[in-house]
Structure formats: C-alpha cells, structure tokens
Amino acid sequence: MKHLITFFLFSLFFFSCSGSIDNCGEIDRKYEKNGQYFFALIMQENKNSKDNDGGGRIYSDVTVSEKDYLSKKIGDQYCVED
C-alpha cells in the first residue's frame, strides 16, 4: 500500500508538470523587427506595491504571427502557450 501511495504521488507530480501552461498578459507595445512581429506583454503588475519594495510590472516580449499583430490592439489581452 505504501508503494501505491508513493507511485500515485509521483504520477500526479509528473503529469501536472508536463502539461502546457497558458500565460496571458496585456499588450503594452507592438513592434516589428526584421520581418518578425512582437508584442510586449505585461504579464504581472503589482498595483499594491510601494515605491521601494521591488514590486512593479513584469514584461515579456513574444513573437506573434502577422495576423495576430494586425488584429490585436494595445490594451488587449493575449495568451501564449508554453
């Protein structure tokens, strides 16, 4: 029985880590470079931060298709799959 519980916990951990994770953020900027299209996303923003506590915005630049680039506006939400 002990081995069965250990196996179950290991399986649960393994399968929960192997799935894809959707990361969503707000489009803060759009830009094009060398024929590729990019969004600068605000992935997280700590609105309750004080000036010196190290909080603030966390950005991520993601490559997108031309179709997504043209159809999305600054301020829209955009999700990328890892």
C-alpha positions as CSV (number, residue, x, y, z in Angstrom):
1,M,0.0,0.0,0.0
2,K,2.8,2.4,0.8
3,H,4.4,1.9,-2.6
4,L,1.0,2.5,-4.3
5,I,0.7,5.9,-2.5
6,T,4.2,6.8,-3.5
7,F,3.6,5.9,-7.1
8,F,0.3,7.9,-7.1
9,L,2.0,11.0,-5.7
10,F,4.9,10.7,-8.2
11,S,2.5,10.2,-11.1
12,L,0.4,13.2,-10.0
13,F,3.5,15.4,-9.8
14,F,4.9,14.2,-13.1
15,F,1.7,14.7,-15.1
16,S,0.9,18.1,-13.6
17,C,4.4,19.4,-14.6
18,S,4.3,18.1,-18.2
19,G,1.2,19.9,-19.4
20,S,1.3,23.2,-21.2
21,I,0.7,26.4,-19.3
22,D,-1.1,29.4,-20.7
23,N,0.4,32.7,-19.9
24,C,-1.7,35.7,-20.6
25,G,-0.9,39.4,-20.4
26,E,-2.0,42.8,-21.5
27,I,-0.4,44.1,-24.8
28,D,1.6,47.2,-23.8
29,R,3.5,47.7,-27.0
30,K,3.6,46.3,-30.6
31,Y,6.7,46.3,-32.7
32,E,8.2,44.8,-35.9
33,K,11.8,43.9,-36.3
34,N,13.5,42.1,-39.3
35,G,10.1,41.0,-40.6
36,Q,9.0,39.5,-37.3
37,Y,6.1,40.8,-35.2
38,F,6.3,41.2,-31.4
39,F,4.1,42.1,-28.5
40,A,5.5,43.5,-25.3
41,L,3.1,42.0,-22.7
42,I,2.6,43.0,-19.1
43,M,2.5,39.5,-17.5
44,Q,2.0,40.7,-14.0
45,E,1.6,44.0,-12.3
46,N,1.7,44.6,-8.6
47,K,-0.6,47.6,-8.2
48,N,-0.3,47.5,-4.4
49,S,3.4,48.0,-4.4
50,K,5.1,50.9,-2.6
51,D,8.0,52.8,-4.2
52,N,10.8,50.8,-2.7
53,D,9.5,47.3,-2.3
54,G,10.7,45.8,-5.6
55,G,7.2,45.3,-7.0
56,G,6.0,46.5,-10.3
57,R,5.4,45.3,-13.8
58,I,6.8,42.1,-15.3
59,Y,7.2,42.2,-19.0
60,S,7.6,39.5,-21.6
61,D,8.2,40.0,-25.4
62,V,6.6,37.4,-27.5
63,T,6.8,36.7,-31.2
64,V,3.4,36.6,-32.9
65,S,2.0,36.0,-36.4
66,E,1.3,38.9,-38.7
67,K,-2.5,38.0,-38.4
68,D,-2.4,38.4,-34.6
69,Y,-0.2,41.5,-34.8
70,L,-2.8,43.2,-37.1
71,S,-5.9,42.0,-35.3
72,K,-4.9,42.9,-31.7
73,K,-4.7,46.4,-30.2
74,I,-2.7,47.8,-27.3
75,G,-4.6,47.1,-24.1
76,D,-6.0,43.7,-25.4
77,Q,-5.3,40.5,-23.6
78,Y,-3.1,38.0,-25.4
79,C,-2.2,34.4,-24.3
80,V,0.8,32.4,-25.3
81,E,1.2,28.6,-24.7
82,D,4.5,27.3,-23.3
